[in-house]
């Protein structure tokens, strides 16, 4: 029944555009139903020169997450489960997961090999089922002291998983300040030899001295006895800057392939400031050089590098309200990372247009009925929720700071309008407010609408109910209303069309009591066009001539009824 329902949704969406579009939509649905997993798409990975390439010999750059140390009693082990793997794949769009099996520290592999191997196998099996790549990491700083144990472990992993192209072996996490040629390389060759005797194909990743930073040193004396060897580069953005990128560039110029199996947005301690600017510089470098990367770490430990706030459930269904500053930043990069492109990323696509309150991505529900996600072209990128029918819903858990009136904003797109959103609680028994969704002119033509509701304080479940379908939802937000007079009248919808446009833009301005002002700003925030609109008892369409503007991205600010809304459009 569900397949029929989803196909019907596509049919209804395009019915007004004609039979050919209906057929095209149904074909598109069939293709979507057969979406390939990352491993199906890219297949067996291998090293060619200083690049890692896919089954078609195209350079590949994967983005994903590293789990925290597996050690028993350290806190991160609770996230070693299939639910977390599924959530990272479906909600974060991760293509790879790293299993960081702790070795000689308390609660690690040496104290209980069977227990720690089972944690590894649980995650690896989940990745295989989900079609994700997975790194099995010997997470040690003194691996040369455990060479025989490592050989035995990786022999077992190669025997169990060597026929699966999903699996990679990271044989040494972070060597200390020891000799590459005298310590790390001989160890790595011994372990690689044991793996290659069983598994001749899957990628082997080797750590480098000084906490996997001396990749240039390893590149001057690389491992040549075995094929498909890459070298580990680790960085923490608030500590490691241009000088480490120079070492990485030197290693690439010497012909070795690099793999960032661990990075943080913070200081090297895993704590301190989240350095978004330095993280962006690193992401640009990795994209330009086609280097894969995994963020440290999937954990709720009270430190800056954790992606989750303390106390977050280990089941994996996390709304964005549970993400730390680092988690929100990293999620945007992973969601928007195209595995084979080498175009540098733009500003981090993690944050939607500023709302002044708490923003919840629509796809970050912990439960839902009847909805699908798709890639959005709205500002910030990522995913939106769509194909909404009457009775569909999405549930979120949020933290409301104080009781009172809240302005709820929704980022919506609708070809023809007619939809209705309900904010609900208590399994739909309590409806806090309902809002009509206007026509925006397209399924990826976005506008922000809002209404005011009353919420209690504290952690609580909120549901977005679909009272009438026919719209997409990218995000929603809530912000405490300052005064009663300020929130008495819900903010009406403003739509822009066509978008993109070439010579003229229509701005649909809602009913105004004191008139409105329309201001067009360029990408640098400078005013390039303005128009005053008189008061009106009904919405009115204002046409703006764009002949004097150069092609590019512009913002439209509409000030009316005591509020300001901002929307973007593209002039072609």
N, C-alpha and C positions, 0 to 999 in steps of 0.2 A: 504493500500500500504506500509506503513512504516514497518509493521510486516514482510511482504515478503522481503523487502529490508534488514532488519536486519538479517533475516535468511540466505539470500543470502550472506551476508558478512561473516558469519561463514562458509558457505559452501566453498566459494572461498579461505578462509584462510587455510583450511586444505585439499584442493583437492589433492595436490601433495602427501599427506601422505596416501591416499587410502580411499576406500568406508567406511570402518568401522569407521574411524575417522570422516568422514562426518556425519554419523549417530550419533556418539557420540556427535559431536559438536551441531547438531540440538537439541538433547535431552538436552544438557547443556543450550542452548538458551531458551528452554521451561522452564527449572528450573529457569533461571535468570528472565524470564518474570513474574514468580510467587514468586519473592523474598518477604519474610515476612517483615512486619514492626516490629519495636521493640516490640510493644504491642502484636502483633500476635505471635512473637517468644517467649516472656517471660511470657505473660499473667498476671494474678493477682499476685501481690507481697505481701509477708507477712513476718513478723518477726518470726524467729525460733532461740531461744537462742540469741547469739550476732551477728547473720547474718540476712540479708534480702535475701530471696530466691524467685525463680520464680515459675511458675506453676508446674514445675517438681521437686520442692524442691531442686534445685541447687542454691548455692550462686550466687548472682547477683551484679555486680558493673557497674553502668551506668555513662556515661560521657556526659556533656552537658553544656549549657550556662544559666546564669541568666541575665534577663533584668535589666536595671537600674530602680531606683525609678519611679513609674508611674506618680508622681505628675505633675499636669498641669503647664507648664512653666519652668520645670526643664531641658528640652532638651531630656531626654531619652524616653519620651512617644511616640515620632515619630516612634520608632522601634516596637511599639506594633501593628503589623499587620501580616497578613497571608504570605506575601511575605518573610518577615524575617524568619518566622518559616520554610517555605519551603526551604529557602537557607541554614539555619543551618542544616536541615535534609539532604539535597541532596549534599551540597558542603562540609560541615564540618563533616558529618556523626554523628551529635548529636542524642542522644537517648532520651534526656529529656531537657525541658525548664522550667525555673522558672519565674513566674509572681510576681514581687516585688511591690505589691500595697502599696504605701505610705499612712499613716493613718492621723496623727495629725499635720504634718508639712504643710506649706502653699501649697495650690493646691492639697491636699490629700483627702482621702476618707471622712473625717469628714466635709470638706467644700462642697463637692458635691458627695454624695454617688452614684447617678445614673450614673454620668459621669465616675467615677472610676470603677464601676462594669462593665460598658460596655467595657472598655479597657481590663479588665480581661477576660470577655467572648469572646471577639474577638480573643485573643491569645489561650484560652483554646479550643475554637471551631476549630481553625486552627490546634492545636496539635491533637485533636481527629480525624480530617480529614486526617492528615498525619500519624496517628498511632504512635505518640510519647507519652511518659509520660510527665506530666506537674505538677508542684508544684504551688498551689495557696497559696501565702505567705502574711500573715498579717504583713507588713513590718513596725514594730514599735519597739521603745526602751522602751515604757511605756504601754504595752498592758494591764496590770492589771488595768489601769485607764479607759480602754475602753471595759471592759468585756462584758457588755450587747450588745454593738454594734458588737463586735466580734461574740458573740453567734448568733445574728440575721443574720449576714453576712454568717457565715459558715452553718447555717441551710439552707439558700437559695442555697448556693453552693452544699451542700449535696443533696438537693432535685433535683437540676438541673442536677448534674453530678454524683451522687452516684452510678448509675448503670454502669458507665464506669470505667474499670480497669486502665485507663490512669491516673486518677486524684489522687493526694496526697494533704494533707492539712498541711501547715506549720503554726501553730497557734500563734507562737511568734518568730519573727525574731531574735532579739538580746536584751535580758534583760540586764539591767545595773548591777552594783555591788549590787544586792539585794539578799535577802534570797531565796534559792531554796525551802525549805520546807514551809516557811511562806508566800511567795509571788508567785513565778512562778508556783510551783506545784499545788496549789489550783486553780489558774486561768486556767491552762492547763486542769485540771480534769473537770472543769465546761464546757469549750468549747468542750472537747472531748466527754463529756456526751451528749451534744446537737447534735454533729455529729453522734455518735453511735446510737442515737435514730432513725436516718434516714438511715445512711449508716454503716452497721456493718463490712464492709470488707476493705475499702481502707485505706492506710497507713496514720497515723497521725505523724507529726514530731514536736517535742517540743524543743524550744530554751532553752539554759542554761545560768546561770548567767555569768557576766563579758564578755559580747558581745559573748555569745555562745562558751565560752572556758572551763567553769567549768563542763565538762561532767563527770568527776570523782565524783564530789559532787552529781550530779543528780543520778549517778549509785549507790550511797550508799543508796539512798531512792527513788527507781524508782516508777513510776506509775504502779499499779497492778490492778486497777479497770477495765481497758479496755485493749483489745488486740491490737496487731499491732501498737505498739508505738516505734518510734525511736527518737534519741536525736541529736540535731543539734550541729555540730562542725564547727566553722569558723576559718580560718587561713589566714594570709597574709605572704608570704614566706620570705620577707626581714626583717620582725619583729619577727615572731613566728618560733621557731626552735625546737630543740630536747626536751626541757622541756614541750612544749605543746604536742608533740607526746607521751611523758611519761604519761601525764594526759589521753590522749586518750587510751593508752594501758591499763592503770588502769581501765578505764571505761569498756573496752572490757573484761578484766579479771573478772569484777564483773557481766558480763552476759548481758549487754545492747547492742543494735544495734545502730551504729552511722551513720549519713548521713551528708556529707559536702555539705550543700545547698548553701554555698558561700565561695569562696576562691579567693585570688589574688596573683599574682606573685610579688607584690610590697610591699611597707611599709603599715602598717595598715591604714594610712591616705588615701590610694588609690593612692598616688603619690610617688615620689622618684624613687629609683633604681629598675629595674627589676632584681630580684635575680634568675637567671636560675638554679644555682647550688642547692639552697635551694628548689626551686620548684621541681627539680628532686628527691631530698630526700623525699619530701612529696609524690610525685607520686609513688615512690617505696613503701612507707609505705601503701598508700591507696590500691595499687594493692595487696600487700602481705596479707592485712586484708580484702579484698573484700568490700571496702567502696566506695560508689558512690560519685560523686563530680560535682559541677557546678561552672563555672568561673564567676567572677564579673569583667566587665559587658559588655553587648551589648550596647555600647554607643559611641559617638564621642566627649565626653567632653574632654577638654584639660588636662587630667591627665593620669598618667602612667597606671592605671588599665583598662582604656578603650581599647577595642579591635580594635576600628576604629579611623582613623585620623579625625581631625575636618573637618566638611563639607561633610562627606561621606553621600551619598544618603540613605534615609530610605527605599528604595525598595528592598534591600537585595542582589542584584547581584553585589557583591564586588570582584574585582580581588585582588590578594594578595598585589598589590601595595597600597591598601587602608588600610592595616592592620598596627597597631602599632607594636612595638617590642614585647609587651605582647601578642597581638593578634596572631602574627605569631607563637610564642612559644606555646600558648594554642591550636591553631588549630591543630598542629601536635599531641598533646596528645589526643585530642578528636577523630580525624580521625582514630587513630591507637589503640583505646581502645577497647579491646575485653571484652564484658560484663561478661563472665563467667570464664575467665582464671584468675589464681592466680600467673602467672609467672611475676616477677618484670619487668617493662619496661626497655628497654635499653636507651641509650642517646636520648634526645628528637628528634623525627623523623620529625622535622619541616623544616630542612634546607637541600636542596640537596647539592651535592658536590660543593665546592666553585668555583664560576666563576669570582669573583672580581667585579661584577657589580650588577645590579638589576635582581633578579630571579622571574619569574612568573610561578606559578604552572599551568599546562595545563588545569586542571579541573576548574580553577577559572575564566572562561569566564563569561561575562555578557550576551552574546547571542551566539547561535550556530545553526548549521544546520547539522543534520545527524550523530552526533557522540554519542558515549556511553562512560561511565567511568567503570573502573574495578580496583580491588586491584592490586598494583604493588609490585614486589619483588625487585625493584631497591633500591639502597642505600637511606635511609631516609623514605622508606615506603610510605603510603598514597595511592593515586589513580593515575592512568594514563588515558589518553584519547585514545580510540582505535576504531576498526571497521570503519576505514576511507575509504571512497569511493571518486572517482573523483568528485569534486564540493562541497564537505563538507567544512565547515569553522567554526572557533571559533573567537569571537571578545573580545578584552580586552581594558581597558582604562589604560594608563600609563602616568607617568610624566617623560619627557625627560629633563634633567637639562640644556643642552646647545645644540645648533645646531651643526651638524658635522657628521663625519663618526662613525658608531657604529659596533662593532663586535657582531653579533647575534649568540648565541649558542642554539642548540636544543638537548635535550636528547631523543634519538630515539631507537626503537627496531624493527627489521623486519626479518621475517624468510627467505625471498628470495630476498629482495631488490626490486628495480624498482619504489619506491615511489618518489614523488617530493613535497617539501614544498615551498609555496610562502608566502612572507611577503607583506601584502597588506594594502592599505588605500583607503578611499573614496568609500566604498562599493565595493571594488574589482577593481575599475577603475584605481587605481594607484598601480602598482606592483613594490615594492622596490628591490626585489631580489628573485631568485628561486634557490633551492638547491636540488640535488639528494640525496636520502636516500639509503645507501648501505645495503647489507645483513649483518645481525649481527649474524645469526645462530639460532634465536629463538625470540618468541614474548615477552619474558622477559629477553632477553640478550641485554644489554644496551650499547650504545656508545654515544659520544658527537660529533656532527658535527657543522660547523659554516660557515658563510659568512659575508661579510661586506656590510652595506647599509648606505644611508644618511638619517638622520632624522632631522626634525625641532625641535625647543625647545618648551617646554610647555606640558600641558595635552592634550592628543590626543588618538584617537582610532586606534588600530592596529589589524589587522586580520591575523590569520594563515590560509591560504588557502591550500586546498589539490588539487594540480595540477595532481597528480597521487596517488592512494591509495596503501594500503599494508604495513602500518607501525603503530606503537604506538608512542605516544608522552607523556613524563612524565613532563617535564618542558622546558621553554625556558628563555633566559636571554639576556640582552643587556649591553654593557660596552663601554664607550667612547674609540675610537682608539687613541693611543698616537701620532703616526706619520703616514704620508701617506705611508711610506715605510713598516711600520709594518702591514698595513692592505691591501696592494695591492693584496696579494694572500690569498684566503680563506683557512682556515684550513681544510685539507682533513680528511676523516673519518678513524678511526682506530677501528678494531673489534677484539674481543677475542672469541675463541671457541675451544673446547666445554667449557661451563661454567654452572654448576660446572664441574670439571675434576678430574681425578685420578692420571695420570702419565705424561701427556703431554699437553701443552697449545700452541695453534697457535695464533700468533699475526700478524694480517694483517696490514703491514706498508705501507703507501701511498708513492707515488713518492717523492724522496728526492734529494736535490741538493748537500748537504754537508754531507750526511750520517745521521744515527740516532743512538741513544743509548736507549736501553730498560733496565729498572731497575725494579726489583721486590722487594717490601718492605713488611715486615711482619706487624702485627697489631700494633706493637710498633714503626713503622716507620723506622726500621733498614733494610739496604740493605742486601738481602740474595741471590740475583742472578743478573747478569748483562750481557748484550750482546751488542756489537757494530755492526752496520749494515752499509754496504757501500752505496754510492749513487746509485740511480736507476731511470730509466725513466718511470717505471711503478710500480704499487703496488707489494709488495712481501710478501710472507708468511714466518714468522720466527717461527720455532718450538723450544719450550723451554722444556727441561726435568725437571720434578718436583719431581723426585724420592727422592731427598734428603730433601724435605720439609715436615714438619709435616702437618696434616690436619688443616684447618683453613681458615680465610679470609685474602687475600693478595691484595696489590695494584700494578698495573703496570704503571710506568711512561714512556712515549715515548717522547723523545726529538728529534724533527726534524724540519727543515725549520724555525728555530728560535722560535718555540713554544713548549710548554710542555702540554701534555694531560695526565690525570690520569684516570684509569679504575680499577674496582675491579673484582676479581674472587674468587671462592671458590674451595679449594682442599679438596676432600673427603677422 
